[in-house]
Amino acid sequence: MSTIRGTTVVMVRRGKVVSIAADGQITLGDIAIKQGTRKVMRLGKYPVIVGFAGVGADSLALVARLEDKLAEFGGSLRRAVVELAKEWRTDKVLRHLETFMVVADVEDSFLVSGRGDLITPDKEEGYEIIAIGSGGPYAYAAAKALTRYTTMKVQDIARRALEIAATICIYTNSNITVECLGGDE
């Protein structure tokens, strides 16, 4: 999987509580041009959160398509992401979009890639973790350690994992947005 430079997104789930966090930096080549972009959001009518890494316009176009698929399938995230991934893989225009998305509701979590891959995370010690973007490996390692050796809430794990990644990855900053579903742990 190719690395998308310029952002980091991490998703952490324990049971029906899920949190997605993303940094706010946008880079153009090797220059940080914006510090406060929002790359994680709740979808309007549905209890779904999405985080994205890649070309901004491509990401927002796919978020809009995901919302359309959710409407088409009565809010079923699983059906919506399967259809979105199929469409992404086969459509001549969509398959050239350069983005990755992490999508979750209280039941399911998915990584949807620019090649139309649809991946669900492994559950390890009661947690699921997905991390994407240039700082993804750092955020993943940090989240994995935090889930294993602390009793922090998932939203705190996601935020702290991003903070750690921001100290290592030059394409990740510490202007972090966190969204959570499923209530307080």
Biotite code that builds the C-alpha atoms (Angstrom):
import biotite.structure as struc

atoms = struc.array([
    struc.Atom([0.000, 0.000, 0.000], chain_id="A", res_id=1, res_name="MET", atom_name="CA", element="C"),
    struc.Atom([1.520, 3.311, -0.959], chain_id="A", res_id=2, res_name="SER", atom_name="CA", element="C"),
    struc.Atom([2.097, 5.891, 1.740], chain_id="A", res_id=3, res_name="THR", atom_name="CA", element="C"),
    struc.Atom([0.097, 9.076, 1.588], chain_id="A", res_id=4, res_name="ILE", atom_name="CA", element="C"),
    struc.Atom([2.204, 11.941, 2.876], chain_id="A", res_id=5, res_name="ARG", atom_name="CA", element="C"),
    struc.Atom([0.681, 14.814, 4.687], chain_id="A", res_id=6, res_name="GLY", atom_name="CA", element="C"),
    struc.Atom([-1.634, 13.463, 7.340], chain_id="A", res_id=7, res_name="THR", atom_name="CA", element="C"),
    struc.Atom([-2.198, 10.829, 9.981], chain_id="A", res_id=8, res_name="THR", atom_name="CA", element="C"),
    struc.Atom([-5.503, 9.230, 10.961], chain_id="A", res_id=9, res_name="VAL", atom_name="CA", element="C"),
    struc.Atom([-5.995, 6.610, 13.678], chain_id="A", res_id=10, res_name="VAL", atom_name="CA", element="C"),
    struc.Atom([-9.105, 4.677, 14.720], chain_id="A", res_id=11, res_name="MET", atom_name="CA", element="C"),
    struc.Atom([-9.372, 2.876, 18.051], chain_id="A", res_id=12, res_name="VAL", atom_name="CA", element="C"),
    struc.Atom([-12.331, 0.685, 19.057], chain_id="A", res_id=13, res_name="ARG", atom_name="CA", element="C"),
    struc.Atom([-13.206, -1.177, 22.237], chain_id="A", res_id=14, res_name="ARG", atom_name="CA", element="C"),
    struc.Atom([-16.571, -2.885, 22.044], chain_id="A", res_id=15, res_name="GLY", atom_name="CA", element="C"),
    struc.Atom([-19.160, -0.438, 20.740], chain_id="A", res_id=16, res_name="LYS", atom_name="CA", element="C"),
    struc.Atom([-17.089, 2.648, 21.563], chain_id="A", res_id=17, res_name="VAL", atom_name="CA", element="C"),
    struc.Atom([-15.034, 3.897, 18.623], chain_id="A", res_id=18, res_name="VAL", atom_name="CA", element="C"),
    struc.Atom([-12.920, 6.973, 18.111], chain_id="A", res_id=19, res_name="SER", atom_name="CA", element="C"),
    struc.Atom([-11.183, 8.399, 15.058], chain_id="A", res_id=20, res_name="ILE", atom_name="CA", element="C"),
    struc.Atom([-8.528, 11.108, 15.370], chain_id="A", res_id=21, res_name="ALA", atom_name="CA", element="C"),
    struc.Atom([-6.678, 13.043, 12.660], chain_id="A", res_id=22, res_name="ALA", atom_name="CA", element="C"),
    struc.Atom([-4.088, 15.770, 12.588], chain_id="A", res_id=23, res_name="ASP", atom_name="CA", element="C"),
    struc.Atom([-4.706, 19.083, 10.844], chain_id="A", res_id=24, res_name="GLY", atom_name="CA", element="C"),
    struc.Atom([-1.648, 19.615, 8.674], chain_id="A", res_id=25, res_name="GLN", atom_name="CA", element="C"),
    struc.Atom([-1.735, 19.978, 4.901], chain_id="A", res_id=26, res_name="ILE", atom_name="CA", element="C"),
    struc.Atom([1.509, 19.819, 2.997], chain_id="A", res_id=27, res_name="THR", atom_name="CA", element="C"),
    struc.Atom([2.373, 20.794, -0.522], chain_id="A", res_id=28, res_name="LEU", atom_name="CA", element="C"),
    struc.Atom([5.523, 18.892, -1.361], chain_id="A", res_id=29, res_name="GLY", atom_name="CA", element="C"),
    struc.Atom([7.847, 19.455, 1.578], chain_id="A", res_id=30, res_name="ASP", atom_name="CA", element="C"),
    struc.Atom([6.089, 22.595, 2.853], chain_id="A", res_id=31, res_name="ILE", atom_name="CA", element="C"),
    struc.Atom([3.383, 22.679, 5.539], chain_id="A", res_id=32, res_name="ALA", atom_name="CA", element="C"),
    struc.Atom([0.856, 25.146, 4.108], chain_id="A", res_id=33, res_name="ILE", atom_name="CA", element="C"),
    struc.Atom([-2.049, 24.771, 6.552], chain_id="A", res_id=34, res_name="LYS", atom_name="CA", element="C"),
    struc.Atom([-2.204, 23.684, 10.165], chain_id="A", res_id=35, res_name="GLN", atom_name="CA", element="C"),
    struc.Atom([-5.899, 23.475, 11.075], chain_id="A", res_id=36, res_name="GLY", atom_name="CA", element="C"),
    struc.Atom([-7.696, 21.318, 8.541], chain_id="A", res_id=37, res_name="THR", atom_name="CA", element="C"),
    struc.Atom([-10.446, 18.968, 9.710], chain_id="A", res_id=38, res_name="ARG", atom_name="CA", element="C"),
    struc.Atom([-9.884, 15.436, 8.329], chain_id="A", res_id=39, res_name="LYS", atom_name="CA", element="C"),
    struc.Atom([-12.273, 13.542, 10.564], chain_id="A", res_id=40, res_name="VAL", atom_name="CA", element="C"),
    struc.Atom([-16.012, 14.141, 10.691], chain_id="A", res_id=41, res_name="MET", atom_name="CA", element="C"),
    struc.Atom([-19.376, 12.747, 11.598], chain_id="A", res_id=42, res_name="ARG", atom_name="CA", element="C"),
    struc.Atom([-21.633, 12.111, 8.657], chain_id="A", res_id=43, res_name="LEU", atom_name="CA", element="C"),
    struc.Atom([-24.777, 14.217, 8.688], chain_id="A", res_id=44, res_name="GLY", atom_name="CA", element="C"),
    struc.Atom([-27.763, 11.919, 9.085], chain_id="A", res_id=45, res_name="LYS", atom_name="CA", element="C"),
    struc.Atom([-25.992, 8.728, 10.150], chain_id="A", res_id=46, res_name="TYR", atom_name="CA", element="C"),
    struc.Atom([-24.124, 7.657, 13.294], chain_id="A", res_id=47, res_name="PRO", atom_name="CA", element="C"),
    struc.Atom([-20.924, 7.184, 11.281], chain_id="A", res_id=48, res_name="VAL", atom_name="CA", element="C"),
    struc.Atom([-17.515, 8.817, 11.570], chain_id="A", res_id=49, res_name="ILE", atom_name="CA", element="C"),
    struc.Atom([-14.936, 9.003, 8.812], chain_id="A", res_id=50, res_name="VAL", atom_name="CA", element="C"),
    struc.Atom([-11.303, 10.056, 8.679], chain_id="A", res_id=51, res_name="GLY", atom_name="CA", element="C"),
    struc.Atom([-9.367, 10.491, 5.466], chain_id="A", res_id=52, res_name="PHE", atom_name="CA", element="C"),
    struc.Atom([-5.829, 10.872, 4.192], chain_id="A", res_id=53, res_name="ALA", atom_name="CA", element="C"),
    struc.Atom([-4.856, 11.895, 0.689], chain_id="A", res_id=54, res_name="GLY", atom_name="CA", element="C"),
    struc.Atom([-5.933, 14.473, -1.819], chain_id="A", res_id=55, res_name="VAL", atom_name="CA", element="C"),
    struc.Atom([-8.557, 16.626, -0.083], chain_id="A", res_id=56, res_name="GLY", atom_name="CA", element="C"),
    struc.Atom([-10.968, 17.015, -2.989], chain_id="A", res_id=57, res_name="ALA", atom_name="CA", element="C"),
    struc.Atom([-10.811, 13.273, -3.691], chain_id="A", res_id=58, res_name="ASP", atom_name="CA", element="C"),
    struc.Atom([-11.497, 12.505, -0.036], chain_id="A", res_id=59, res_name="SER", atom_name="CA", element="C"),
    struc.Atom([-14.490, 14.829, 0.159], chain_id="A", res_id=60, res_name="LEU", atom_name="CA", element="C"),
    struc.Atom([-15.905, 13.408, -3.093], chain_id="A", res_id=61, res_name="ALA", atom_name="CA", element="C"),
    struc.Atom([-15.736, 9.915, -1.607], chain_id="A", res_id=62, res_name="LEU", atom_name="CA", element="C"),
    struc.Atom([-17.279, 11.021, 1.680], chain_id="A", res_id=63, res_name="VAL", atom_name="CA", element="C"),
    struc.Atom([-20.210, 12.402, -0.339], chain_id="A", res_id=64, res_name="ALA", atom_name="CA", element="C"),
    struc.Atom([-20.501, 9.101, -2.221], chain_id="A", res_id=65, res_name="ARG", atom_name="CA", element="C"),
    struc.Atom([-20.424, 7.213, 1.068], chain_id="A", res_id=66, res_name="LEU", atom_name="CA", element="C"),
    struc.Atom([-23.310, 9.340, 2.336], chain_id="A", res_id=67, res_name="GLU", atom_name="CA", element="C"),
    struc.Atom([-25.238, 8.525, -0.848], chain_id="A", res_id=68, res_name="ASP", atom_name="CA", element="C"),
    struc.Atom([-24.562, 4.808, -0.344], chain_id="A", res_id=69, res_name="LYS", atom_name="CA", element="C"),
    struc.Atom([-25.694, 5.009, 3.283], chain_id="A", res_id=70, res_name="LEU", atom_name="CA", element="C"),
    struc.Atom([-28.958, 6.593, 2.115], chain_id="A", res_id=71, res_name="ALA", atom_name="CA", element="C"),
    struc.Atom([-29.348, 3.934, -0.576], chain_id="A", res_id=72, res_name="GLU", atom_name="CA", element="C"),
    struc.Atom([-28.882, 1.103, 1.937], chain_id="A", res_id=73, res_name="PHE", atom_name="CA", element="C"),
    struc.Atom([-30.920, 2.486, 4.815], chain_id="A", res_id=74, res_name="GLY", atom_name="CA", element="C"),
    struc.Atom([-27.928, 3.494, 6.948], chain_id="A", res_id=75, res_name="GLY", atom_name="CA", element="C"),
    struc.Atom([-26.204, 0.085, 6.797], chain_id="A", res_id=76, res_name="SER", atom_name="CA", element="C"),
    struc.Atom([-22.501, 0.954, 6.928], chain_id="A", res_id=77, res_name="LEU", atom_name="CA", element="C"),
    struc.Atom([-21.376, -2.540, 5.961], chain_id="A", res_id=78, res_name="ARG", atom_name="CA", element="C"),
    struc.Atom([-23.450, -2.561, 2.761], chain_id="A", res_id=79, res_name="ARG", atom_name="CA", element="C"),
    struc.Atom([-22.562, 1.047, 1.959], chain_id="A", res_id=80, res_name="ALA", atom_name="CA", element="C"),
    struc.Atom([-18.785, 0.522, 2.178], chain_id="A", res_id=81, res_name="VAL", atom_name="CA", element="C"),
    struc.Atom([-18.924, -2.730, 0.195], chain_id="A", res_id=82, res_name="VAL", atom_name="CA", element="C"),
    struc.Atom([-20.772, -0.972, -2.627], chain_id="A", res_id=83, res_name="GLU", atom_name="CA", element="C"),
    struc.Atom([-18.497, 2.080, -2.409], chain_id="A", res_id=84, res_name="LEU", atom_name="CA", element="C"),
    struc.Atom([-15.385, -0.128, -2.631], chain_id="A", res_id=85, res_name="ALA", atom_name="CA", element="C"),
    struc.Atom([-16.800, -2.000, -5.641], chain_id="A", res_id=86, res_name="LYS", atom_name="CA", element="C"),
    struc.Atom([-17.688, 1.259, -7.373], chain_id="A", res_id=87, res_name="GLU", atom_name="CA", element="C"),
    struc.Atom([-14.291, 2.753, -6.498], chain_id="A", res_id=88, res_name="TRP", atom_name="CA", element="C"),
    struc.Atom([-12.475, -0.239, -7.992], chain_id="A", res_id=89, res_name="ARG", atom_name="CA", element="C"),
    struc.Atom([-14.468, -0.414, -11.229], chain_id="A", res_id=90, res_name="THR", atom_name="CA", element="C"),
    struc.Atom([-15.340, 3.185, -12.090], chain_id="A", res_id=91, res_name="ASP", atom_name="CA", element="C"),
    struc.Atom([-12.891, 4.740, -14.581], chain_id="A", res_id=92, res_name="LYS", atom_name="CA", element="C"),
    struc.Atom([-12.867, 8.104, -12.819], chain_id="A", res_id=93, res_name="VAL", atom_name="CA", element="C"),
    struc.Atom([-13.056, 6.964, -9.192], chain_id="A", res_id=94, res_name="LEU", atom_name="CA", element="C"),
    struc.Atom([-10.206, 4.472, -9.448], chain_id="A", res_id=95, res_name="ARG", atom_name="CA", element="C"),
    struc.Atom([-7.779, 7.347, -10.024], chain_id="A", res_id=96, res_name="HIS", atom_name="CA", element="C"),
    struc.Atom([-8.688, 9.105, -6.784], chain_id="A", res_id=97, res_name="LEU", atom_name="CA", element="C"),
    struc.Atom([-5.784, 9.248, -4.331], chain_id="A", res_id=98, res_name="GLU", atom_name="CA", element="C"),
    struc.Atom([-7.175, 8.797, -0.868], chain_id="A", res_id=99, res_name="THR", atom_name="CA", element="C"),
    struc.Atom([-7.685, 6.370, 1.990], chain_id="A", res_id=100, res_name="PHE", atom_name="CA", element="C"),
    struc.Atom([-10.646, 6.423, 4.365], chain_id="A", res_id=101, res_name="MET", atom_name="CA", element="C"),
    struc.Atom([-11.240, 5.001, 7.819], chain_id="A", res_id=102, res_name="VAL", atom_name="CA", element="C"),
    struc.Atom([-14.961, 4.589, 8.428], chain_id="A", res_id=103, res_name="VAL", atom_name="CA", element="C"),
    struc.Atom([-16.722, 3.380, 11.585], chain_id="A", res_id=104, res_name="ALA", atom_name="CA", element="C"),
    struc.Atom([-20.034, 3.128, 13.355], chain_id="A", res_id=105, res_name="ASP", atom_name="CA", element="C"),
    struc.Atom([-20.757, 1.471, 16.721], chain_id="A", res_id=106, res_name="VAL", atom_name="CA", element="C"),
    struc.Atom([-20.714, -1.992, 15.111], chain_id="A", res_id=107, res_name="GLU", atom_name="CA", element="C"),
    struc.Atom([-18.104, -1.980, 12.323], chain_id="A", res_id=108, res_name="ASP", atom_name="CA", element="C"),
    struc.Atom([-14.774, -0.438, 11.315], chain_id="A", res_id=109, res_name="SER", atom_name="CA", element="C"),
    struc.Atom([-13.280, -0.337, 7.817], chain_id="A", res_id=110, res_name="PHE", atom_name="CA", element="C"),
    struc.Atom([-10.265, 0.871, 5.911], chain_id="A", res_id=111, res_name="LEU", atom_name="CA", element="C"),
    struc.Atom([-11.186, 1.715, 2.319], chain_id="A", res_id=112, res_name="VAL", atom_name="CA", element="C"),
    struc.Atom([-8.177, 2.245, 0.042], chain_id="A", res_id=113, res_name="SER", atom_name="CA", element="C"),
    struc.Atom([-7.661, 4.056, -3.228], chain_id="A", res_id=114, res_name="GLY", atom_name="CA", element="C"),
    struc.Atom([-7.493, 0.699, -4.997], chain_id="A", res_id=115, res_name="ARG", atom_name="CA", element="C"),
    struc.Atom([-10.954, -0.243, -3.784], chain_id="A", res_id=116, res_name="GLY", atom_name="CA", element="C"),
    struc.Atom([-9.648, -2.494, -0.999], chain_id="A", res_id=117, res_name="ASP", atom_name="CA", element="C"),
    struc.Atom([-11.976, -2.979, 1.942], chain_id="A", res_id=118, res_name="LEU", atom_name="CA", element="C"),
    struc.Atom([-10.215, -4.114, 5.101], chain_id="A", res_id=119, res_name="ILE", atom_name="CA", element="C"),
    struc.Atom([-11.543, -4.788, 8.592], chain_id="A", res_id=120, res_name="THR", atom_name="CA", element="C"),
    struc.Atom([-9.050, -4.648, 11.452], chain_id="A", res_id=121, res_name="PRO", atom_name="CA", element="C"),
    struc.Atom([-8.015, -7.566, 13.613], chain_id="A", res_id=122, res_name="ASP", atom_name="CA", element="C"),
    struc.Atom([-9.302, -7.572, 17.160], chain_id="A", res_id=123, res_name="LYS", atom_name="CA", element="C"),
    struc.Atom([-6.427, -7.843, 19.599], chain_id="A", res_id=124, res_name="GLU", atom_name="CA", element="C"),
    struc.Atom([-7.000, -7.967, 23.352], chain_id="A", res_id=125, res_name="GLU", atom_name="CA", element="C"),
    struc.Atom([-10.470, -6.461, 22.879], chain_id="A", res_id=126, res_name="GLY", atom_name="CA", element="C"),
    struc.Atom([-9.334, -3.562, 20.684], chain_id="A", res_id=127, res_name="TYR", atom_name="CA", element="C"),
    struc.Atom([-9.362, -2.771, 16.979], chain_id="A", res_id=128, res_name="GLU", atom_name="CA", element="C"),
    struc.Atom([-6.873, -0.266, 15.552], chain_id="A", res_id=129, res_name="ILE", atom_name="CA", element="C"),
    struc.Atom([-6.500, 1.200, 12.062], chain_id="A", res_id=130, res_name="ILE", atom_name="CA", element="C"),
    struc.Atom([-3.968, 3.888, 11.164], chain_id="A", res_id=131, res_name="ALA", atom_name="CA", element="C"),
    struc.Atom([-3.327, 5.525, 7.787], chain_id="A", res_id=132, res_name="ILE", atom_name="CA", element="C"),
    struc.Atom([-1.221, 8.269, 6.288], chain_id="A", res_id=133, res_name="GLY", atom_name="CA", element="C"),
    struc.Atom([2.404, 9.230, 6.625], chain_id="A", res_id=134, res_name="SER", atom_name="CA", element="C"),
    struc.Atom([2.406, 8.930, 10.410], chain_id="A", res_id=135, res_name="GLY", atom_name="CA", element="C"),
    struc.Atom([0.149, 5.876, 10.380], chain_id="A", res_id=136, res_name="GLY", atom_name="CA", element="C"),
    struc.Atom([2.805, 3.353, 11.430], chain_id="A", res_id=137, res_name="PRO", atom_name="CA", element="C"),
    struc.Atom([3.818, 5.544, 14.383], chain_id="A", res_id=138, res_name="TYR", atom_name="CA", element="C"),
    struc.Atom([0.226, 6.163, 15.481], chain_id="A", res_id=139, res_name="ALA", atom_name="CA", element="C"),
    struc.Atom([-0.577, 2.455, 15.116], chain_id="A", res_id=140, res_name="TYR", atom_name="CA", element="C"),
    struc.Atom([2.389, 1.434, 17.284], chain_id="A", res_id=141, res_name="ALA", atom_name="CA", element="C"),
    struc.Atom([1.555, 4.051, 19.895], chain_id="A", res_id=142, res_name="ALA", atom_name="CA", element="C"),
    struc.Atom([-2.145, 3.061, 19.978], chain_id="A", res_id=143, res_name="ALA", atom_name="CA", element="C"),
    struc.Atom([-1.235, -0.602, 20.256], chain_id="A", res_id=144, res_name="LYS", atom_name="CA", element="C"),
    struc.Atom([1.072, 0.072, 23.218], chain_id="A", res_id=145, res_name="ALA", atom_name="CA", element="C"),
    struc.Atom([-1.498, 2.328, 24.890], chain_id="A", res_id=146, res_name="LEU", atom_name="CA", element="C"),
    struc.Atom([-4.273, -0.281, 24.544], chain_id="A", res_id=147, res_name="THR", atom_name="CA", element="C"),
    struc.Atom([-2.013, -2.963, 25.953], chain_id="A", res_id=148, res_name="ARG", atom_name="CA", element="C"),
    struc.Atom([-0.449, -1.078, 28.873], chain_id="A", res_id=149, res_name="TYR", atom_name="CA", element="C"),
    struc.Atom([-3.007, 1.529, 29.981], chain_id="A", res_id=150, res_name="THR", atom_name="CA", element="C"),
    struc.Atom([-6.688, 1.766, 30.881], chain_id="A", res_id=151, res_name="THR", atom_name="CA", element="C"),
    struc.Atom([-7.249, 4.982, 28.931], chain_id="A", res_id=152, res_name="MET", atom_name="CA", element="C"),
    struc.Atom([-10.531, 5.665, 27.109], chain_id="A", res_id=153, res_name="LYS", atom_name="CA", element="C"),
    struc.Atom([-10.446, 5.043, 23.336], chain_id="A", res_id=154, res_name="VAL", atom_name="CA", element="C"),
    struc.Atom([-10.745, 8.746, 22.513], chain_id="A", res_id=155, res_name="GLN", atom_name="CA", element="C"),
    struc.Atom([-7.769, 9.459, 24.779], chain_id="A", res_id=156, res_name="ASP", atom_name="CA", element="C"),
    struc.Atom([-5.764, 6.627, 23.204], chain_id="A", res_id=157, res_name="ILE", atom_name="CA", element="C"),
    struc.Atom([-6.499, 7.962, 19.711], chain_id="A", res_id=158, res_name="ALA", atom_name="CA", element="C"),
    struc.Atom([-5.503, 11.517, 20.685], chain_id="A", res_id=159, res_name="ARG", atom_name="CA", element="C"),
    struc.Atom([-2.331, 10.418, 22.486], chain_id="A", res_id=160, res_name="ARG", atom_name="CA", element="C"),
    struc.Atom([-1.308, 8.116, 19.596], chain_id="A", res_id=161, res_name="ALA", atom_name="CA", element="C"),
    struc.Atom([-1.607, 11.106, 17.226], chain_id="A", res_id=162, res_name="LEU", atom_name="CA", element="C"),
    struc.Atom([0.385, 13.308, 19.591], chain_id="A", res_id=163, res_name="GLU", atom_name="CA", element="C"),
    struc.Atom([3.160, 10.703, 19.640], chain_id="A", res_id=164, res_name="ILE", atom_name="CA", element="C"),
    struc.Atom([3.103, 10.358, 15.833], chain_id="A", res_id=165, res_name="ALA", atom_name="CA", element="C"),
    struc.Atom([3.368, 14.158, 15.528], chain_id="A", res_id=166, res_name="ALA", atom_name="CA", element="C"),
    struc.Atom([6.670, 14.091, 17.423], chain_id="A", res_id=167, res_name="THR", atom_name="CA", element="C"),
    struc.Atom([8.133, 11.650, 14.873], chain_id="A", res_id=168, res_name="ILE", atom_name="CA", element="C"),
    struc.Atom([6.503, 12.327, 11.492], chain_id="A", res_id=169, res_name="CYS", atom_name="CA", element="C"),
    struc.Atom([7.239, 15.675, 9.836], chain_id="A", res_id=170, res_name="ILE", atom_name="CA", element="C"),
    struc.Atom([3.963, 15.430, 7.866], chain_id="A", res_id=171, res_name="TYR", atom_name="CA", element="C"),
    struc.Atom([1.849, 15.224, 11.043], chain_id="A", res_id=172, res_name="THR", atom_name="CA", element="C"),
    struc.Atom([1.074, 18.057, 13.432], chain_id="A", res_id=173, res_name="ASN", atom_name="CA", element="C"),
    struc.Atom([-0.449, 18.219, 16.900], chain_id="A", res_id=174, res_name="SER", atom_name="CA", element="C"),
    struc.Atom([-3.592, 20.123, 15.859], chain_id="A", res_id=175, res_name="ASN", atom_name="CA", element="C"),
    struc.Atom([-5.821, 17.086, 16.422], chain_id="A", res_id=176, res_name="ILE", atom_name="CA", element="C"),
    struc.Atom([-9.524, 16.508, 15.855], chain_id="A", res_id=177, res_name="THR", atom_name="CA", element="C"),
    struc.Atom([-11.169, 13.557, 17.618], chain_id="A", res_id=178, res_name="VAL", atom_name="CA", element="C"),
    struc.Atom([-14.663, 12.179, 17.026], chain_id="A", res_id=179, res_name="GLU", atom_name="CA", element="C"),
    struc.Atom([-16.191, 9.399, 19.118], chain_id="A", res_id=180, res_name="CYS", atom_name="CA", element="C"),
    struc.Atom([-19.301, 7.220, 18.876], chain_id="A", res_id=181, res_name="LEU", atom_name="CA", element="C"),
    struc.Atom([-20.830, 4.892, 21.425], chain_id="A", res_id=182, res_name="GLY", atom_name="CA", element="C"),
    struc.Atom([-20.719, 7.091, 24.476], chain_id="A", res_id=183, res_name="GLY", atom_name="CA", element="C"),
    struc.Atom([-18.257, 7.375, 27.288], chain_id="A", res_id=184, res_name="ASP", atom_name="CA", element="C"),
    struc.Atom([-16.516, 4.207, 28.424], chain_id="A", res_id=185, res_name="GLU", atom_name="CA", element="C"),
])
